[in-house]
Amino acid sequence: MLEKLEQRYDAKRLLHCLLDLELTGQQIHTSSPDGETYFLPSGDLFKQNLNQDDFTEVNTLFKDTYVDEVYQDLDDLYGVCRGRFMWLGPEFRGYSYHYDLTDRIHIPILTNEDSIFLVNDTVLRMPDVGCTYRLKTTLKHTAINLGKEDRLHFTVCLRGAANLTDFYKRMVQ
């Protein structure tokens, strides 16, 4: 369900790339279909007529920054799309219990011992800031921050959702 990968990145540099831009929000997209979309509502992209595999253009404000470098490195290694900073704090503590079309790679930037993932009713943690983790988000899962400190992860989706999205469309018709 959770695999710690060998890549490590500088969490402070990733955080400074975000803070220097003064962008705020629960999810800040670092890549998008047009290179300019930083905010989208959380939830099913299918309902918004979008496909996560199209989120491959690093957004302008992140171009030529450390975020771009990390995104490109992960893309070369794993084939990724839809990069985001995902923040859980006092105003927004967690997500619905859901399934994703592909697995995700997470890099914790800020975390605490009360920041957890629930995957198929199993509690998992990503305690090591700057480490990469592959989470099996095709299983039923959620992220919850029950701690007093914020939780911030840089996440990317693994490409391959286009075929699954087409299958999903056929199944719900």
C-alpha positions in Angstrom: 0.0 0.0 0.0 2.9 2.3 0.8 6.4 2.1 -0.7 9.2 4.4 0.3 11.2 5.2 -2.8 14.9 6.0 -3.0 14.7 9.6 -4.2 15.1 12.4 -1.7 14.4 16.1 -2.3 15.0 19.3 -0.4 11.7 20.0 1.4 12.8 23.5 2.4 13.5 24.4 -1.2 10.1 23.1 -2.3 8.4 25.0 0.5 10.2 28.3 -0.3 9.1 27.9 -4.0 5.5 27.9 -2.8 5.9 30.6 -0.1 7.8 33.0 -2.3 4.8 33.1 -4.7 2.4 33.9 -1.9 -0.2 31.5 -3.3 -2.6 30.1 -0.8 -5.1 27.4 -0.9 -5.8 23.8 0.0 -4.5 22.5 -3.4 -2.1 24.5 -5.6 -1.5 23.0 -9.0 2.1 23.0 -10.2 1.1 21.6 -13.5 -2.0 21.8 -15.7 -3.2 21.3 -19.3 -2.6 25.0 -20.1 0.4 25.9 -17.9 -1.7 28.6 -16.2 -4.3 26.9 -14.0 -3.3 26.9 -10.3 -6.6 26.2 -8.6 -9.2 23.6 -9.3 -11.9 22.3 -7.0 -11.1 19.1 -5.3 -12.9 16.0 -6.5 -13.6 14.0 -9.6 -11.9 15.5 -12.7 -14.2 13.5 -14.9 -17.1 15.6 -13.7 -15.2 18.6 -14.9 -14.4 17.0 -18.2 -10.7 16.9 -17.5 -8.2 14.1 -17.6 -5.3 14.1 -15.1 -3.0 12.8 -17.9 -3.3 16.2 -19.6 -1.8 18.0 -16.5 1.8 17.8 -17.9 2.6 21.5 -18.5 4.5 23.0 -15.5 2.7 26.2 -14.6 4.4 29.5 -15.5 5.1 30.6 -11.9 6.9 27.3 -11.2 8.9 27.1 -14.4 12.7 27.0 -13.9 12.3 26.6 -10.2 13.2 23.7 -7.9 9.5 22.5 -8.2 10.1 22.2 -12.0 13.3 20.3 -11.4 11.7 17.9 -9.0 8.6 17.4 -11.3 10.9 16.7 -14.3 13.0 14.3 -12.4 9.9 12.3 -11.2 8.5 12.4 -14.7 11.8 10.9 -16.1 11.7 8.2 -13.5 8.1 7.3 -13.2 6.0 9.1 -15.9 4.0 11.6 -13.8 1.3 14.3 -14.3 -0.9 16.6 -12.2 1.6 18.0 -9.7 0.2 19.7 -6.7 0.9 21.1 -3.3 -1.7 19.7 -1.0 -2.3 21.4 2.4 -4.2 20.1 5.4 -4.5 22.4 8.4 -7.0 23.7 10.9 -9.5 24.9 8.3 -9.4 21.7 6.2 -8.5 18.5 7.9 -9.2 15.8 5.4 -10.7 14.3 2.3 -13.5 11.9 1.6 -12.8 8.2 1.6 -12.3 7.6 -2.2 -10.5 5.8 -5.0 -8.1 7.4 -7.6 -7.5 6.2 -11.1 -3.7 5.8 -10.6 -1.2 5.7 -7.8 0.4 8.9 -6.4 3.9 9.9 -5.3 4.1 12.1 -2.2 6.9 14.1 -0.8 6.1 15.4 2.7 7.2 19.0 3.2 5.5 19.7 6.5 4.1 16.9 8.6 3.4 15.7 12.1 2.7 12.4 13.9 -1.1 13.0 13.7 -1.1 13.4 10.0 -2.2 10.0 8.6 -3.4 8.1 5.6 -6.2 5.6 5.9 -5.9 3.0 3.1 -8.4 0.1 3.1 -8.9 0.8 6.9 -5.2 0.6 7.6 -3.4 3.6 9.1 -0.2 4.7 7.3 2.2 7.5 7.9 4.8 9.3 5.8 7.0 10.7 8.5 10.2 11.5 6.6 10.2 15.0 5.2 11.8 15.2 1.7 11.5 11.4 1.1 9.4 10.1 -1.8 6.6 7.6 -1.2 4.4 5.8 -3.6 0.9 5.4 -2.2 -1.5 2.9 -3.7 -4.4 5.4 -4.2 -6.3 3.1 -6.5 -7.3 1.5 -3.2 -10.0 3.2 -1.0 -8.1 5.9 0.9 -8.1 9.4 2.5 -5.6 11.8 4.1 -6.3 13.3 7.5 -4.4 15.8 9.6 -5.5 15.6 13.2 -2.4 17.4 14.5 -1.9 21.0 15.6 0.7 21.7 12.9 0.0 22.0 9.2 0.6 19.1 6.8 1.9 20.0 3.3 2.8 17.4 0.6 4.1 17.8 -2.9 2.2 15.2 -4.9 2.2 13.9 -8.5 -0.1 11.4 -10.1 1.3 8.5 -12.2 0.3 8.8 -15.8 -2.0 6.2 -17.3 -5.5 7.4 -16.3 -6.6 8.1 -19.9 -7.3 4.4 -20.6 -9.0 4.0 -17.2 -11.1 7.2 -17.7 -12.4 5.8 -21.1 -13.2 2.5 -19.3 -15.0 4.4 -16.5 -17.1 6.4 -19.1 -18.2 3.2 -20.7 -19.2 1.6 -17.4 -21.4 4.5 -16.2 -23.3 5.0 -19.5 
